[in-house]
């Protein structure tokens, strides 16, 4: 108690950084973004948890309501990604990051639909757990305005099942790889062949950081569709040429796309 009589100072050897982040939510049912953010304080580890082609990931914790009691991952864009998005795609980082969240919600919706289909067909015991996505948040760091994504930390060994190029990353005998292929196939059929959820990766049945390949790369208003990893028809063609319907595709009743 006596220590409280002195100013509590941060540990000079602290390996974390405190960030105040404005967190915005996306409502999939109404396709709308929140106007007012929730202000969340995070304690972010300075060491990099992982790095991909577009972003670096950092582990974080928070004592703010709604975020307390969990490990989180905050993903920040690489400088080259910022340059590619702003110069090549002509989008702001806020536009790009919000589209990442929207794309994630779309991918999650397909996974949820697949789970519902498995239950409706009464094949839960035969199919087993369905691959799922967690909710991801869009945030802007106060002071700098840097755009980030915030998602629950997934423990376990990381495996990439399907690349954003449409190529398969594990042997066709790989059980989780088969379920990943089934989800890709399911998304393609459910969207009437307009798009395909790719870049499936994660730990076990928990997936993160998907990409969407769309038949149309540019929309009616000349806007680049989805995100920087959208390889469009080339990725779709590659997956279709490599995919052979497995037992999970057959259980769900998917049509052949070969």
Buried (B, 14 or more C-beta within 10 A) or exposed (E): EEEEEEEEEEEEEEEBEEBEBBBBBBEBEEEEBEEEBBEBBBBBBEEEBEEBEBBBBBBBBBEBEEBEEEEBBBBBBBEEBBEBBBEEBEBEBEBBBBBBBBBBBBBBBBBBBBBEBBEEEEBEEEBEEBBBBBBBBBBBBBEEEBBBBBBBBBEEEEBBBBBBBBBBBBEEEBEBBBBBBBBBBBBBBBBEEEBBBBBBBBBBBBBBBBBBBBBEBEEEEEEBBBBBBBBBBEBBEBBBEBBEBBEBBEBBEBEEBE
